[in-house]
Amino acid sequence: MLNCSRSIELDATPEEVWAVIGRYMQAEQYCPLVVSVEALTTGEDGVGSKRRNFFENGTSITEKVIEWTPNRGQLIECSEFGSIPFRRLIAQIDIVPSHGKRTTLKWALDFQVKFGPLGWLLGQLVMKRAFGKIVMGNLDAIAERIAENRTRTDDPVGLDAAV
């Protein structure tokens, strides 16, 4: 399996981070390439929750929560890749408290590309770099969402926008 891992240091508590990524069925709010999500299970989000993410290029993948620890992280197993050439893809998202109200958010992908040695080479040369950009985009979007949530909390009536 190949690995791609990125992290970001946030001026946020683990609870503020979880308030964004804990909304499992709303991935389009913090994953910029996801245009819509189809919930494949009902009820509370947690272990066993399943969704299908649709991307701007017309592809989709199905994701299922394997581990779910509020304010700490998620382990997600992906399947039903369609035309995307993966044999296996697992996402691990960890929320690590730092100093004071700071938190490190880590997002790691372990993946195996189809097509044997040629797929491995494709993964090393192309997909790792592409995944790095995608994951960083997700992390940046989470940081933006946290800032937006704070603005709404600090100014619930929208008075700052009127100035």
C-alpha positions as CSV (number, residue, x, y, z in Angstrom):
1,M,0.0,0.0,0.0
2,L,1.1,3.5,-0.7
3,N,0.7,6.3,1.8
4,C,0.0,10.0,1.5
5,S,-0.3,12.1,4.7
6,R,-0.7,15.8,5.4
7,S,-1.4,17.8,8.5
8,I,-2.3,21.3,9.5
9,E,-2.0,23.1,12.8
10,L,-5.2,24.9,13.7
11,D,-6.1,27.6,16.2
12,A,-9.1,25.5,17.3
13,T,-10.1,23.0,20.0
14,P,-10.7,19.4,19.1
15,E,-14.4,20.0,19.6
16,E,-14.4,22.8,17.0
17,V,-12.6,20.5,14.5
18,W,-15.1,17.7,15.2
19,A,-18.0,20.1,14.7
20,V,-16.9,20.2,11.1
21,I,-15.7,16.7,10.3
22,G,-18.2,15.0,12.6
23,R,-20.9,15.9,10.1
24,Y,-20.1,12.8,8.1
25,M,-23.0,13.1,5.6
26,Q,-22.0,16.7,4.7
27,A,-18.6,16.0,3.3
28,E,-19.2,18.5,0.5
29,Q,-18.9,21.2,3.1
30,Y,-15.2,20.4,3.8
31,C,-14.0,18.4,0.8
32,P,-13.8,20.9,-2.1
33,L,-13.9,18.3,-4.9
34,V,-17.1,16.6,-3.5
35,V,-20.1,18.2,-5.2
36,S,-22.7,16.1,-3.4
37,V,-23.2,13.3,-1.0
38,E,-25.7,10.5,-1.0
39,A,-26.4,9.0,2.5
40,L,-26.5,5.3,2.2
41,T,-27.5,4.7,5.8
42,T,-29.8,6.5,8.1
43,G,-29.6,7.4,11.8
44,E,-26.7,9.0,13.8
45,D,-23.3,9.2,12.1
46,G,-20.8,6.7,13.5
47,V,-19.4,3.3,12.9
48,G,-21.2,1.7,10.0
49,S,-22.3,5.0,8.5
50,K,-22.0,4.8,4.7
51,R,-22.1,7.5,2.0
52,R,-21.4,7.9,-1.7
53,N,-19.4,11.0,-2.6
54,F,-19.9,12.4,-6.1
55,F,-17.0,14.5,-7.6
56,E,-16.9,17.3,-10.1
57,N,-15.4,15.1,-12.7
58,G,-18.4,12.8,-12.7
59,T,-16.9,9.9,-10.7
60,S,-17.9,8.7,-7.3
61,I,-16.8,6.4,-4.4
62,T,-18.5,4.8,-1.5
63,E,-17.2,5.3,2.0
64,K,-17.9,3.5,5.2
65,V,-16.9,4.5,8.8
66,I,-14.8,1.7,10.4
67,E,-13.8,3.7,13.5
68,W,-15.5,6.8,15.0
69,T,-14.2,8.6,18.0
70,P,-15.8,12.0,18.7
71,N,-13.2,14.8,19.0
72,R,-10.4,12.3,18.2
73,G,-10.9,11.0,14.6
74,Q,-12.3,8.7,12.0
75,L,-11.2,5.7,10.0
76,I,-13.0,5.4,6.7
77,E,-12.8,2.5,4.2
78,C,-13.6,3.3,0.5
79,S,-15.1,1.0,-2.1
80,E,-17.1,1.0,-5.4
81,F,-14.5,3.1,-7.2
82,G,-16.1,2.8,-10.7
83,S,-13.6,4.0,-13.2
84,I,-11.1,5.2,-10.6
85,P,-8.2,2.6,-10.7
86,F,-8.1,1.7,-7.0
87,R,-8.0,-1.7,-5.5
88,R,-8.1,-0.3,-1.9
89,L,-8.3,3.1,-0.2
90,I,-8.4,3.9,3.5
91,A,-8.6,7.3,5.0
92,Q,-7.5,8.0,8.6
93,I,-8.3,11.4,10.1
94,D,-6.8,12.2,13.5
95,I,-7.5,15.2,15.7
96,V,-4.5,15.7,18.0
97,P,-4.7,18.3,20.8
98,S,-1.7,20.6,20.9
99,H,-0.9,23.5,23.2
100,G,-3.7,25.6,24.6
101,K,-6.6,25.9,22.1
102,R,-4.4,24.6,19.2
103,T,-5.0,21.3,17.4
104,T,-3.1,19.3,14.8
105,L,-5.4,17.7,12.2
106,K,-3.8,14.8,10.3
107,W,-5.3,13.2,7.2
108,A,-3.6,10.1,5.9
109,L,-4.6,8.0,2.9
110,D,-3.4,4.4,2.4
111,F,-4.1,3.2,-1.1
112,Q,-3.4,0.4,-3.6
113,V,-3.7,1.1,-7.3
114,K,-4.9,-1.6,-9.7
115,F,-2.6,-2.9,-12.5
116,G,0.2,-4.5,-10.5
117,P,3.7,-3.0,-10.8
118,L,2.4,-0.5,-13.4
119,G,-0.3,0.7,-10.9
120,W,2.3,0.9,-8.1
121,L,4.4,3.2,-10.4
122,L,1.4,5.3,-11.3
123,G,0.6,5.6,-7.6
124,Q,4.2,6.7,-6.7
125,L,4.7,9.1,-9.6
126,V,1.2,10.6,-10.0
127,M,-1.4,9.7,-7.4
128,K,0.7,10.5,-4.3
129,R,1.2,14.0,-5.5
130,A,-2.4,14.5,-6.6
131,F,-3.7,13.1,-3.3
132,G,-1.4,15.4,-1.4
133,K,-3.0,18.4,-3.1
134,I,-6.5,17.0,-2.5
135,V,-5.9,16.3,1.2
136,M,-4.3,19.8,1.7
137,G,-7.4,21.3,0.0
138,N,-9.6,19.4,2.4
139,L,-7.6,20.5,5.4
140,D,-7.7,24.1,4.3
141,A,-11.4,23.9,3.7
142,I,-11.9,22.5,7.3
143,A,-9.9,25.5,8.6
144,E,-12.1,27.9,6.7
145,R,-15.3,26.2,7.9
146,I,-14.0,26.5,11.5
147,A,-13.5,30.2,11.0
148,E,-16.9,30.6,9.5
149,N,-18.5,28.7,12.4
150,R,-16.7,31.1,14.8
151,T,-18.0,34.1,12.9
152,R,-21.5,32.8,13.1
153,T,-21.1,32.1,16.9
154,D,-19.5,35.6,17.5
155,D,-22.1,37.4,15.4
156,P,-25.2,35.2,15.3
157,V,-27.5,37.9,14.1
158,G,-25.1,39.0,11.3
159,L,-24.4,42.5,12.6
160,D,-20.8,42.5,11.5
161,A,-21.9,42.0,7.9
162,A,-24.1,45.0,8.0
163,V,-21.2,47.4,8.9
